[in-house]
Structures are given as C-alpha cells and as structure tokens.
Amino acid sequence: MSILYSSVGHGGASGYLAILSLSLYGSMESSWLKQYAWCLNLVVAAIAFYHYYLEGYFNKKLTFPFIIGSIPFAIIGGFLRIDGVIYDSLLSITLIWAAYKLYQTKKDLEIKSSIPNLKISISTGAGIGFFSGVIGVGGGIFLSPIILLKKWANPKTVAATSALFIWVNSIAGLFGTGISNQLNIELKILLPFVISVLIGGFLGSKFGSKSNENIVKLLLIFVLVVASMKRIFEIIINLI
C-alpha cells in the first residue's frame, strides 16, 4: 500500500485502514484505527514530499492556502466520532466519483496559468480537512482529484502538494484526537508497520517523482478505485 500511494504523493491512510480492518485489529474502534493510519501517513507523506520537492515540483503558492484552511477543521474532525456505516458510505461514494472524473480527463494534462484564489483554496482546504479528520485520512485522496480536475497543476506538482497537505492534516487529526482523550498509540504495535511503510514509501515516491505524468495519473485512479471497493464490500457485508 505504501509503495502505491506514495507513488502519487499520498500517505496511504485509506489503504492502511483497509488492511487493519481486515486483520485482528479490525475489532478495534474507528478512533483507534484512525490514529495508527495517521501515524503511518506521517512517515510516508514526509518521504513522498521529500522526493517530489527534490525534483522541483513543490509550489508553495498553490499548497499553503489549502493547508491554512484545513488545519483547524482537521482538528475539529479528529475530535468528533462518526458511525461506521455512514463513514464507509460517504468515503466510498466520494472515491468512486473522483476516480470516474479522473478517468474522464486522463488524457488532458493542460494546466491553467494561474492557481486558485485564496477564497477558493482556503474553503476547499477547510472542507477536506474536516472530512479527513472525521474519517481518519490525510485528505490527499480528495485534494488531488480536485486540483487535477480544475487544472490548477500537473500531476507531479499535485503529488508534492498532496504529500505536505496530508502530513499537516495527519498531525492536526492526531491533535484533535488527543484533546478529546481518544489518543491510544502503542509503540510495539506501531513500530513494525512504520518499518514496512518506510521501505514502501521510499520506493514508491522515488519511482513516482521520476516517472511519466500519465503513469502517475493512472496510478491515482487505481488507488481511488481500490480504496472505494473495500468500503463497498464492508457495507454489503453489514447489510447481509
């Protein structure tokens, strides 16, 4: 999961949540699962940002307004709790929509000459930050399709922006969880996962930062579909 997600500048929280929920840890509360997903996000997103930054794809004027808007709302989202069925339903619908829209535009890589104004960037960041805090992801899986669909940047610049956005939102989500007294992280459980994603994150982001932009965009579509399918499967099982 970390190889695939980091190749498009993502931390991989939705993938980690899928893996954890299919393991012995699946019986844990959603707030517990979110914390570990955010911790792994911090590792992978940092590595992904490093590689894309070194290749010169980071645009601070594009990135910082989204982050400014997201931080307070990611904290609020991390503070709240949400029912599992609602959680899975909302995330599945969003991911499928994003994958479909990206598929429609996969051959169009032209970008606009200007980035969005502050009002749009900050409000977009706020909405994604809140939703990310509630469901336990970094938000890159929502921010990336929006930027690409609006043609504000090319896929690799989007990857750099998403990586930093994810890192900051993961910190904010953990902070919100902490102030609501839900924080419960055990290093002996976390450490093996960290070692795994360190390796995967390095390999994936190194490949993604140097590969063809069409490949990066197609990988992102694949990531969105994989993440949504797992949630849909869970909803069906719950209904049965």
ROGU-103028 format. One record per residue: y, x, z of N, C-alpha, C in turn. Coordinates in nm, 3 decimals, padded with zeros to 5 digits, always signed. Each point is the difference from the previous one (the first is absolute). Example, Ala and Ser with C-alpha at 12.3 -4.5 7.8 and 13.67 -1.06 7.14 Angstrom:
BEGIN
[[-00.569 +01.319 +00.780] [+00.119 -00.089 +00.000] [+00.120 +00.090 +00.000]],
[[+00.105 -00.035 -00.072] [+00.119 +00.082 +00.006] [+00.109 -00.077 +00.073]],
***
This chain:
BEGIN
[[-00.120 +00.082 +00.000] [+00.120 -00.082 +00.000] [+00.127 +00.086 +00.000]],
[[+00.002 +00.105 +00.079] [+00.119 +00.084 +00.008] [+00.026 +00.073 -00.131]],
[[-00.106 +00.039 -00.071] [+00.017 +00.065 -00.131] [+00.066 -00.097 -00.098]],
[[-00.051 -00.121 -00.006] [+00.051 -00.098 -00.095] [+00.142 -00.041 +00.033]],
[[+00.025 -00.037 +00.123] [+00.132 -00.048 +00.038] [+00.107 +00.109 -00.009]],
[[-00.032 +00.121 +00.047] [+00.099 +00.108 -00.002] [+00.036 +00.041 -00.141]],
[[-00.089 -00.025 -00.097] [+00.029 +00.036 -00.139] [+00.117 -00.080 -00.056]],
[[+00.031 -00.115 +00.061] [+00.114 -00.080 -00.042] [+00.108 -00.003 +00.108]],
[[-00.005 +00.094 +00.095] [+00.101 +00.011 +00.104] [-00.014 -00.097 +00.115]],
[[-00.116 -00.059 +00.016] [-00.023 -00.097 +00.107] [-00.077 +00.063 +00.116]],
[[+00.017 -00.060 +00.118] [-00.069 +00.051 +00.118] [-00.143 -00.048 +00.011]],
[[-00.027 -00.121 -00.053] [-00.136 -00.052 -00.002] [-00.036 -00.096 +00.110]],
[[+00.099 -00.055 +00.072] [-00.030 -00.085 +00.116] [-00.088 -00.118 -00.035]],
[[+00.027 -00.067 -00.113] [-00.081 -00.115 -00.034] [-00.145 +00.039 -00.024]],
[[-00.022 +00.118 -00.057] [-00.136 +00.050 -00.019] [-00.067 +00.035 +00.131]],
[[+00.076 +00.062 +00.092] [-00.056 +00.036 +00.130] [-00.035 -00.125 +00.080]],
[[+00.086 -00.102 -00.009] [-00.029 -00.126 +00.069] [-00.129 -00.062 -00.053]],
[[-00.020 +00.014 -00.131] [-00.122 -00.053 -00.061] [-00.124 +00.073 +00.053]],
[[+00.009 +00.133 +00.004] [-00.113 +00.081 +00.047] [-00.029 -00.028 +00.148]],
[[+00.104 -00.001 +00.082] [-00.018 -00.022 +00.143] [-00.059 -00.139 +00.028]],
[[+00.047 -00.099 -00.075] [-00.048 -00.136 +00.025] [-00.144 -00.020 -00.044]],
[[-00.051 +00.088 -00.086] [-00.139 -00.007 -00.044] [-00.091 +00.087 +00.087]],
[[+00.059 +00.071 +00.095] [-00.077 +00.089 +00.088] [-00.018 -00.066 +00.137]],
[[-00.049 +00.079 +00.095] [-00.017 -00.049 +00.137] [+00.134 -00.036 +00.064]],
[[+00.108 +00.055 -00.055] [+00.132 -00.028 +00.055] [+00.055 -00.134 -00.047]],
[[-00.074 -00.069 -00.088] [+00.046 -00.126 -00.053] [+00.016 -00.109 +00.104]],
[[-00.065 +00.018 +00.114] [+00.010 -00.100 +00.106] [+00.127 +00.016 +00.084]],
[[+00.072 +00.109 -00.023] [+00.124 +00.024 +00.075] [+00.110 -00.093 -00.049]],
[[+00.101 -00.022 +00.084] [+00.112 -00.086 -00.038] [+00.081 +00.062 -00.113]],
[[+00.071 -00.085 -00.074] [+00.079 +00.049 -00.113] [+00.106 +00.100 +00.045]],
[[+00.056 -00.018 +00.119] [+00.102 +00.094 +00.049] [-00.058 +00.139 +00.021]],
[[-00.127 +00.007 +00.041] [-00.067 +00.129 +00.019] [-00.022 +00.066 -00.136]],
[[-00.047 -00.076 -00.098] [-00.026 +00.053 -00.133] [+00.128 +00.050 -00.065]],
[[+00.110 -00.074 +00.018] [+00.128 +00.039 -00.060] [+00.046 +00.135 +00.049]],
[[-00.019 +00.027 +00.127] [+00.047 +00.126 +00.058] [-00.068 +00.121 -00.064]],
[[-00.130 -00.011 -00.020] [-00.073 +00.112 -00.059] [+00.036 +00.016 -00.149]],
[[+00.020 -00.112 -00.069] [+00.040 +00.006 -00.140] [+00.136 +00.067 -00.014]],
[[+00.091 -00.033 +00.090] [+00.133 +00.062 -00.004] [-00.006 +00.150 +00.028]],
[[-00.084 +00.039 +00.095] [-00.014 +00.143 +00.032] [-00.051 +00.078 -00.121]],
[[-00.098 -00.055 -00.071] [-00.052 +00.066 -00.118] [+00.103 +00.000 -00.113]],
[[+00.079 -00.107 -00.006] [+00.112 -00.006 -00.095] [+00.094 +00.118 +00.018]],
[[+00.030 +00.031 +00.125] [+00.094 +00.108 +00.030] [-00.048 +00.133 -00.060]],
[[-00.129 +00.023 +00.010] [-00.057 +00.124 -00.051] [+00.005 +00.005 -00.152]],
[[-00.053 -00.103 -00.064] [-00.013 -00.001 -00.146] [+00.135 -00.013 -00.069]],
[[+00.086 -00.087 +00.050] [+00.132 -00.019 -00.062] [+00.083 +00.128 +00.008]],
[[-00.012 +00.074 +00.110] [+00.073 +00.126 +00.014] [-00.046 +00.102 -00.105]],
[[-00.130 +00.009 -00.020] [-00.055 +00.093 -00.100] [+00.042 -00.043 -00.140]],
[[-00.008 -00.130 -00.028] [+00.037 -00.051 -00.132] [+00.148 +00.027 -00.028]],
[[+00.084 -00.026 +00.098] [+00.144 +00.024 -00.020] [+00.026 +00.148 -00.027]],
[[-00.067 +00.086 +00.073] [+00.017 +00.144 -00.017] [-00.027 +00.042 -00.145]],
[[-00.111 -00.046 -00.056] [-00.037 +00.039 -00.136] [+00.096 -00.056 -00.104]],
[[+00.036 -00.127 +00.013] [+00.092 -00.059 -00.097] [+00.140 +00.057 +00.015]],
[[+00.039 +00.035 +00.122] [+00.130 +00.062 +00.023] [+00.006 +00.138 -00.066]],
[[-00.107 +00.077 +00.015] [-00.005 +00.133 -00.061] [+00.011 -00.006 -00.152]],
[[-00.055 -00.106 -00.059] [+00.005 -00.016 -00.145] [+00.134 -00.057 -00.048]],
[[+00.091 -00.028 +00.094] [+00.134 -00.043 -00.036] [+00.017 -00.148 -00.029]],
[[-00.086 -00.084 +00.057] [+00.005 -00.143 -00.031] [+00.071 -00.084 +00.105]],
[[+00.049 +00.062 +00.107] [+00.065 -00.076 +00.108] [+00.145 -00.031 -00.035]],
[[+00.038 -00.126 +00.012] [+00.138 -00.045 -00.024] [+00.051 -00.066 +00.127]],
[[+00.082 +00.073 +00.075] [+00.045 -00.051 +00.130] [+00.090 -00.123 -00.013]],
[[+00.078 -00.010 -00.110] [+00.087 -00.116 -00.018] [-00.081 -00.127 -00.023]],
[[-00.117 +00.014 -00.059] [-00.089 -00.114 -00.020] [-00.072 -00.035 +00.130]],
[[-00.043 +00.101 +00.073] [-00.091 -00.018 +00.114] [+00.066 -00.046 +00.129]],
[[+00.108 +00.065 +00.041] [+00.056 -00.023 +00.133] [+00.045 -00.144 +00.028]],
[[+00.061 -00.071 -00.096] [+00.037 -00.139 +00.029] [-00.120 -00.089 +00.034]],
[[-00.111 +00.020 -00.070] [-00.121 -00.077 +00.032] [-00.045 +00.030 +00.144]],
[[+00.006 +00.127 +00.038] [-00.043 +00.041 +00.134] [+00.092 -00.056 +00.107]],
[[+00.131 +00.006 -00.024] [+00.097 -00.051 +00.097] [-00.024 -00.148 +00.028]],
[[-00.029 -00.075 -00.105] [-00.026 -00.142 +00.019] [-00.133 -00.029 +00.067]],
[[-00.098 +00.087 -00.021] [-00.135 -00.029 +00.048] [-00.022 +00.031 +00.148]],
[[+00.062 +00.104 +00.052] [-00.031 +00.049 +00.135] [+00.006 -00.108 +00.108]],
[[+00.115 -00.068 +00.019] [+00.004 -00.099 +00.110] [-00.099 -00.114 -00.018]],
[[-00.023 -00.042 -00.125] [-00.089 -00.113 -00.024] [-00.147 +00.040 +00.009]],
[[-00.031 +00.126 -00.030] [-00.137 +00.048 +00.020] [-00.032 +00.004 +00.150]],
[[+00.099 +00.035 +00.081] [-00.018 +00.001 +00.145] [-00.027 -00.142 +00.050]],
[[+00.078 -00.096 -00.049] [-00.020 -00.140 +00.039] [-00.138 -00.048 -00.044]],
[[-00.038 +00.033 -00.124] [-00.131 -00.041 -00.049] [-00.114 +00.059 +00.081]],
[[+00.015 +00.126 +00.040] [-00.102 +00.064 +00.082] [-00.010 -00.060 +00.138]],
[[+00.110 -00.057 +00.046] [+00.004 -00.064 +00.132] [-00.079 -00.132 +00.000]],
[[-00.004 -00.067 -00.115] [-00.062 -00.132 -00.009] [-00.151 +00.007 -00.024]],
[[-00.067 -00.114 +00.018] [-00.142 -00.015 -00.033] [-00.014 -00.114 -00.099]],
[[-00.105 +00.006 -00.083] [-00.020 -00.102 -00.102] [-00.148 -00.036 -00.010]],
[[-00.028 -00.126 -00.028] [-00.138 -00.047 -00.013] [-00.069 +00.071 -00.117]],
[[-00.129 +00.032 +00.020] [-00.073 +00.078 -00.099] [-00.012 -00.064 -00.136]],
[[-00.024 -00.132 -00.006] [-00.015 -00.070 -00.128] [+00.132 +00.000 -00.077]],
[[+00.109 -00.026 +00.070] [+00.132 +00.002 -00.063] [+00.031 +00.139 -00.052]],
[[-00.033 +00.099 +00.081] [+00.019 +00.141 -00.037] [-00.070 +00.033 -00.131]],
[[-00.128 -00.031 -00.008] [-00.078 +00.031 -00.120] [+00.048 -00.078 -00.122]],
[[+00.036 -00.124 +00.020] [+00.043 -00.084 -00.111] [+00.130 +00.050 -00.062]],
[[+00.099 +00.027 +00.084] [+00.129 +00.048 -00.049] [-00.012 +00.133 -00.072]],
[[-00.076 +00.090 +00.058] [-00.014 +00.133 -00.060] [-00.075 -00.007 -00.133]],
[[-00.105 -00.079 -00.007] [-00.078 -00.012 -00.122] [+00.083 -00.055 -00.115]],
[[+00.075 -00.105 +00.025] [+00.084 -00.061 -00.103] [+00.104 +00.099 -00.051]],
[[+00.062 +00.072 +00.092] [+00.104 +00.095 -00.037] [-00.055 +00.114 -00.085]],
[[-00.113 +00.054 +00.039] [-00.058 +00.113 -00.072] [-00.046 -00.038 -00.139]],
[[-00.060 -00.117 -00.013] [-00.046 -00.046 -00.132] [+00.120 -00.023 -00.093]],
[[+00.105 -00.061 +00.053] [+00.121 -00.023 -00.078] [+00.059 +00.132 -00.048]],
[[+00.008 +00.098 +00.089] [+00.057 +00.129 -00.036] [-00.083 +00.070 -00.107]],
[[-00.133 -00.006 +00.014] [-00.089 +00.064 -00.097] [+00.016 -00.065 -00.137]],
[[+00.009 -00.133 -00.003] [+00.015 -00.071 -00.126] [+00.131 +00.035 -00.070]],
[[+00.110 +00.003 +00.077] [+00.130 +00.032 -00.058] [+00.003 +00.144 -00.051]],
[[-00.063 +00.091 +00.072] [-00.005 +00.139 -00.044] [-00.083 +00.014 -00.127]],
[[-00.108 -00.075 -00.010] [-00.083 +00.004 -00.120] [+00.078 -00.050 -00.121]],
[[+00.084 -00.101 +00.020] [+00.080 -00.053 -00.110] [+00.099 +00.102 -00.054]],
[[+00.044 +00.090 +00.087] [+00.105 +00.096 -00.039] [-00.051 +00.142 -00.008]],
[[-00.132 +00.019 -00.005] [-00.056 +00.135 +00.013] [+00.038 +00.094 -00.114]],
[[+00.040 -00.055 -00.116] [+00.035 +00.085 -00.112] [+00.150 +00.026 -00.009]],
[[+00.075 -00.062 +00.089] [+00.146 +00.013 -00.006] [+00.047 +00.092 +00.112]],
[[+00.033 +00.123 -00.033] [+00.041 +00.098 +00.101] [+00.149 +00.032 -00.008]],
[[+00.078 -00.078 -00.075] [+00.144 +00.024 -00.004] [+00.059 -00.039 +00.135]],
[[+00.102 +00.073 +00.042] [+00.064 -00.031 +00.126] [+00.149 -00.028 -00.022]],
[[+00.060 -00.071 +00.091] [+00.142 -00.028 -00.011] [+00.078 +00.126 +00.037]],
[[+00.124 +00.004 -00.042] [+00.083 +00.118 +00.025] [+00.058 +00.001 +00.140]],
[[-00.011 -00.111 +00.073] [+00.058 -00.007 +00.133] [-00.099 -00.057 +00.100]],
[[+00.013 +00.043 +00.124] [-00.084 -00.052 +00.106] [+00.060 -00.130 +00.052]],
[[-00.074 -00.081 +00.076] [+00.053 -00.128 +00.048] [+00.115 +00.020 +00.098]],
[[+00.087 -00.100 +00.013] [+00.109 +00.012 +00.095] [-00.052 -00.011 +00.144]],
[[+00.084 +00.036 +00.094] [-00.042 +00.007 +00.140] [-00.047 -00.135 +00.054]],
[[+00.064 -00.107 -00.043] [-00.037 -00.133 +00.049] [-00.145 -00.032 -00.037]],
[[-00.037 +00.030 -00.123] [-00.136 -00.027 -00.046] [-00.099 +00.093 +00.068]],
[[+00.031 +00.129 +00.006] [-00.092 +00.099 +00.058] [-00.026 -00.027 +00.148]],
[[+00.106 -00.023 +00.075] [-00.014 -00.019 +00.145] [-00.074 -00.130 +00.031]],
[[+00.032 -00.108 -00.072] [-00.069 -00.127 +00.025] [-00.146 +00.007 -00.041]],
[[-00.029 +00.069 -00.111] [-00.139 +00.019 -00.043] [-00.077 +00.080 +00.104]],
[[+00.060 +00.109 +00.046] [-00.063 +00.083 +00.103] [-00.025 -00.078 +00.127]],
[[+00.095 -00.086 +00.038] [-00.015 -00.080 +00.122] [-00.119 -00.095 -00.010]],
[[-00.010 -00.069 -00.113] [-00.110 -00.094 -00.018] [-00.135 +00.069 +00.001]],
[[-00.009 +00.111 -00.073] [-00.127 +00.074 -00.005] [-00.032 +00.061 +00.136]],
[[+00.103 +00.050 +00.069] [-00.020 +00.059 +00.131] [-00.058 -00.099 +00.099]],
[[+00.054 -00.121 +00.001] [-00.049 -00.103 +00.092] [-00.145 -00.036 -00.033]],
[[-00.027 -00.027 -00.126] [-00.134 -00.039 -00.040] [-00.101 +00.111 +00.028]],
[[+00.042 +00.125 -00.023] [-00.086 +00.115 +00.024] [-00.032 +00.015 +00.149]],
[[+00.101 -00.024 +00.084] [-00.021 +00.010 +00.143] [-00.096 -00.105 +00.051]],
[[+00.006 -00.119 -00.057] [-00.088 -00.110 +00.042] [-00.145 +00.028 -00.036]],
[[-00.024 +00.049 -00.124] [-00.138 +00.014 -00.048] [-00.058 +00.140 +00.021]],
[[+00.085 +00.099 +00.035] [-00.054 +00.131 +00.034] [-00.011 +00.098 -00.115]],
[[+00.091 -00.008 -00.098] [+00.002 +00.098 -00.108] [+00.136 +00.068 -00.003]],
[[+00.015 +00.097 -00.089] [+00.127 +00.072 -00.008] [+00.100 -00.062 -00.095]],
[[-00.047 -00.089 -00.087] [+00.089 -00.071 -00.090] [+00.010 +00.056 -00.141]],
[[-00.056 +00.117 -00.024] [+00.007 +00.058 -00.133] [-00.071 -00.084 -00.104]],
[[-00.104 -00.069 +00.041] [-00.078 -00.081 -00.093] [+00.080 -00.122 -00.048]],
[[+00.108 -00.033 +00.071] [+00.091 -00.105 -00.043] [+00.124 +00.057 -00.067]],
[[+00.051 +00.111 +00.052] [+00.122 +00.060 -00.054] [-00.022 +00.057 -00.140]],
[[-00.112 +00.067 -00.021] [-00.027 +00.063 -00.129] [+00.004 -00.099 -00.117]],
[[-00.072 -00.113 +00.008] [+00.005 -00.096 -00.112] [+00.140 -00.054 -00.025]],
[[+00.076 -00.024 +00.107] [+00.136 -00.053 -00.017] [+00.087 +00.098 -00.077]],
[[-00.001 +00.127 +00.041] [+00.083 +00.100 -00.068] [-00.041 +00.016 -00.145]],
[[-00.131 +00.001 -00.025] [-00.048 +00.017 -00.137] [+00.032 -00.122 -00.087]],
[[-00.018 -00.118 +00.056] [+00.026 -00.122 -00.076] [+00.149 -00.015 -00.031]],
[[+00.085 +00.044 +00.092] [+00.145 -00.004 -00.022] [+00.049 +00.119 -00.083]],
[[-00.091 +00.097 -00.024] [+00.030 +00.119 -00.080] [+00.114 +00.082 +00.059]],
[[-00.003 +00.016 +00.133] [+00.099 +00.081 +00.068] [-00.038 +00.148 -00.001]],
[[-00.127 +00.030 -00.026] [-00.045 +00.140 +00.001] [-00.134 +00.010 -00.071]],
[[-00.038 +00.122 -00.037] [-00.131 +00.022 -00.062] [-00.108 +00.009 +00.108]],
[[-00.128 -00.009 -00.037] [-00.108 -00.005 +00.099] [-00.003 +00.116 +00.099]],
[[+00.034 +00.119 -00.042] [-00.007 +00.114 +00.092] [+00.116 +00.000 +00.099]],
[[+00.117 -00.043 -00.044] [+00.111 -00.014 +00.094] [-00.029 -00.112 +00.099]],
[[-00.064 -00.105 -00.049] [-00.043 -00.110 +00.087] [-00.098 +00.050 +00.105]],
[[-00.091 +00.088 -00.041] [-00.099 +00.054 +00.093] [+00.068 +00.078 +00.112]],
[[+00.100 +00.080 -00.033] [+00.073 +00.077 +00.102] [+00.074 -00.092 +00.095]],
[[+00.066 -00.102 -00.056] [+00.072 -00.098 +00.082] [-00.095 -00.075 +00.092]],
[[-00.112 -00.046 -00.055] [-00.097 -00.076 +00.078] [-00.058 +00.082 +00.115]],
[[-00.029 +00.128 -00.027] [-00.060 +00.085 +00.103] [+00.090 +00.012 +00.123]],
[[+00.130 +00.025 -00.022] [+00.091 +00.011 +00.113] [+00.023 -00.136 +00.066]],
[[+00.009 -00.105 -00.080] [+00.017 -00.136 +00.051] [-00.117 -00.037 +00.091]],
[[-00.120 +00.033 -00.043] [-00.122 -00.028 +00.077] [+00.000 +00.076 +00.132]],
[[+00.039 +00.127 -00.006] [-00.001 +00.083 +00.121] [+00.093 -00.058 +00.106]],
[[+00.121 -00.035 -00.043] [+00.099 -00.054 +00.094] [-00.044 -00.136 +00.054]],
[[-00.051 -00.087 -00.086] [-00.044 -00.132 +00.044] [-00.118 +00.007 +00.097]],
[[-00.088 +00.098 -00.023] [-00.115 +00.016 +00.090] [+00.046 +00.040 +00.140]],
[[+00.097 +00.089 +00.006] [+00.059 +00.039 +00.129] [+00.063 -00.122 +00.066]],
[[+00.077 -00.076 -00.078] [+00.068 -00.118 +00.054] [-00.100 -00.104 +00.050]],
[[-00.108 -00.020 -00.077] [-00.102 -00.096 +00.041] [-00.067 +00.040 +00.130]],
[[-00.031 +00.129 +00.013] [-00.059 +00.050 +00.123] [+00.095 -00.016 +00.118]],
[[+00.128 +00.022 -00.025] [+00.100 -00.016 +00.105] [+00.006 -00.145 +00.046]],
[[+00.000 -00.094 -00.097] [+00.001 -00.141 +00.035] [-00.123 -00.041 +00.078]],
[[-00.115 +00.056 -00.039] [-00.124 -00.028 +00.073] [+00.008 +00.055 +00.142]],
[[+00.061 +00.116 +00.012] [+00.013 +00.063 +00.132] [+00.087 -00.079 +00.095]],
[[+00.115 -00.049 -00.048] [+00.091 -00.074 +00.089] [-00.054 -00.138 +00.036]],
[[-00.102 -00.045 -00.075] [-00.064 -00.129 +00.033] [-00.126 +00.022 +00.082]],
[[-00.021 +00.124 +00.046] [-00.115 +00.037 +00.084] [-00.135 -00.023 -00.067]],
[[-00.005 +00.017 -00.133] [-00.126 -00.015 -00.072] [-00.060 +00.136 -00.038]],
[[+00.076 +00.108 +00.019] [-00.043 +00.132 -00.046] [-00.124 +00.048 +00.077]],
[[-00.104 +00.036 -00.076] [-00.126 +00.045 +00.061] [-00.073 +00.092 -00.097]],
[[+00.036 +00.129 +00.000] [-00.057 +00.097 -00.094] [-00.080 +00.106 +00.077]],
[[-00.126 +00.017 -00.038] [-00.086 +00.100 +00.061] [-00.020 +00.115 -00.099]],
[[+00.036 +00.120 +00.043] [-00.006 +00.116 -00.089] [-00.142 +00.030 -00.048]],
[[-00.099 -00.024 +00.084] [-00.138 +00.030 -00.039] [-00.048 -00.090 -00.114]],
[[+00.059 -00.118 -00.010] [-00.030 -00.090 -00.112] [+00.084 +00.036 -00.121]],
[[+00.127 +00.031 +00.024] [+00.094 +00.026 -00.108] [-00.025 +00.132 -00.073]],
[[-00.036 +00.106 +00.074] [-00.007 +00.134 -00.057] [-00.093 +00.014 -00.120]],
[[-00.123 -00.053 +00.004] [-00.087 +00.013 -00.120] [+00.059 -00.065 -00.124]],
[[+00.067 -00.113 +00.017] [+00.065 -00.065 -00.113] [+00.115 +00.084 -00.053]],
[[+00.074 +00.062 +00.091] [+00.113 +00.084 -00.039] [-00.046 +00.118 -00.085]],
[[-00.109 +00.064 +00.041] [-00.054 +00.113 -00.076] [-00.039 -00.045 -00.140]],
[[-00.062 -00.116 -00.009] [-00.044 -00.053 -00.130] [+00.118 -00.028 -00.092]],
[[+00.103 -00.067 +00.051] [+00.113 -00.036 -00.086] [+00.089 +00.120 -00.031]],
[[-00.004 +00.102 +00.084] [+00.073 +00.124 -00.031] [-00.051 +00.060 -00.130]],
[[-00.132 +00.007 -00.010] [-00.063 +00.056 -00.121] [+00.027 -00.090 -00.120]],
[[-00.027 -00.130 +00.016] [+00.019 -00.094 -00.110] [+00.144 -00.011 -00.043]],
[[+00.091 -00.002 +00.097] [+00.142 -00.011 -00.032] [+00.052 +00.120 -00.078]],
[[-00.048 +00.117 +00.035] [+00.043 +00.122 -00.070] [-00.048 -00.003 -00.145]],
[[-00.128 -00.031 -00.019] [-00.057 -00.001 -00.134] [+00.062 -00.109 -00.088]],
[[+00.015 -00.119 +00.055] [+00.053 -00.112 -00.078] [+00.144 +00.018 -00.041]],
[[+00.086 +00.041 +00.094] [+00.142 +00.015 -00.031] [+00.026 +00.119 -00.091]],
[[-00.081 +00.104 +00.014] [+00.013 +00.116 -00.089] [-00.030 -00.042 -00.143]],
[[-00.105 -00.079 -00.019] [-00.036 -00.049 -00.133] [+00.107 -00.095 -00.054]],
[[+00.042 -00.096 +00.083] [+00.095 -00.100 -00.045] [+00.134 +00.057 -00.039]],
[[+00.048 +00.101 +00.074] [+00.133 +00.056 -00.027] [+00.005 +00.077 -00.130]],
[[-00.115 +00.039 -00.054] [-00.005 +00.080 -00.123] [-00.061 -00.074 -00.118]],
[[-00.049 -00.122 +00.022] [-00.070 -00.073 -00.107] [+00.096 -00.082 -00.084]],
[[-00.051 -00.056 -00.108] [+00.077 -00.084 -00.090] [+00.046 -00.128 +00.070]],
[[+00.123 -00.046 -00.028] [+00.056 -00.117 +00.068] [-00.081 -00.127 -00.027]],
[[-00.056 -00.012 -00.119] [-00.083 -00.117 -00.030] [-00.122 -00.006 +00.090]],
[[-00.056 +00.118 +00.029] [-00.117 +00.007 +00.088] [+00.038 -00.044 +00.140]],
[[+00.116 +00.047 +00.048] [+00.046 -00.037 +00.134] [+00.020 -00.151 +00.009]],
[[+00.058 -00.059 -00.104] [+00.025 -00.144 +00.002] [-00.130 -00.080 -00.002]],
[[-00.097 +00.043 -00.081] [-00.129 -00.067 -00.005] [-00.075 +00.013 +00.133]],
[[+00.013 +00.116 +00.065] [-00.061 +00.019 +00.130] [+00.059 -00.096 +00.102]],
[[+00.131 -00.021 -00.009] [+00.066 -00.092 +00.091] [-00.052 -00.142 -00.018]],
[[-00.018 -00.042 -00.125] [-00.056 -00.133 -00.027] [-00.139 -00.012 +00.061]],
[[-00.081 +00.104 -00.016] [-00.135 +00.000 +00.054] [+00.002 -00.010 +00.152]],
[[+00.092 +00.073 +00.063] [+00.013 -00.002 +00.146] [+00.034 -00.142 +00.047]],
[[+00.092 -00.066 -00.067] [+00.040 -00.135 +00.038] [-00.117 -00.098 -00.009]],
[[-00.078 +00.010 -00.107] [-00.114 -00.090 -00.020] [-00.107 +00.023 +00.106]],
[[-00.032 +00.127 +00.025] [-00.102 +00.033 +00.100] [+00.040 -00.053 +00.137]],
[[+00.126 +00.021 +00.038] [+00.048 -00.045 +00.131] [-00.007 -00.152 +00.013]],
[[+00.034 -00.071 -00.107] [+00.001 -00.147 +00.006] [-00.141 -00.059 +00.004]],
[[-00.093 +00.059 -00.074] [-00.136 -00.053 -00.007] [-00.067 -00.004 +00.137]],
[[+00.026 +00.102 +00.079] [-00.062 +00.005 +00.133] [+00.048 -00.117 +00.085]],
[[+00.131 -00.030 -00.007] [+00.053 -00.110 +00.078] [-00.053 -00.135 -00.045]],
[[-00.010 -00.016 -00.131] [-00.052 -00.125 -00.054] [-00.144 -00.023 +00.047]],
[[-00.078 +00.107 +00.000] [-00.139 -00.009 +00.046] [-00.005 -00.044 +00.146]],
[[+00.090 +00.053 +00.083] [+00.002 -00.037 +00.142] [+00.036 -00.147 +00.019]],
[[+00.097 -00.049 -00.081] [+00.040 -00.140 +00.010] [-00.117 -00.092 -00.034]],
[[-00.073 +00.032 -00.107] [-00.116 -00.080 -00.042] [-00.105 -00.003 +00.110]],
[[-00.027 +00.117 +00.059] [-00.101 +00.010 +00.108] [+00.041 -00.088 +00.118]],
[[+00.129 +00.004 +00.035] [+00.049 -00.077 +00.114] [-00.012 -00.151 -00.026]],
[[+00.023 -00.040 -00.127] [-00.007 -00.141 -00.035] [-00.146 -00.049 +00.005]],
[[-00.093 +00.089 -00.040] [-00.142 -00.037 +00.003] [-00.049 -00.011 +00.143]],
***
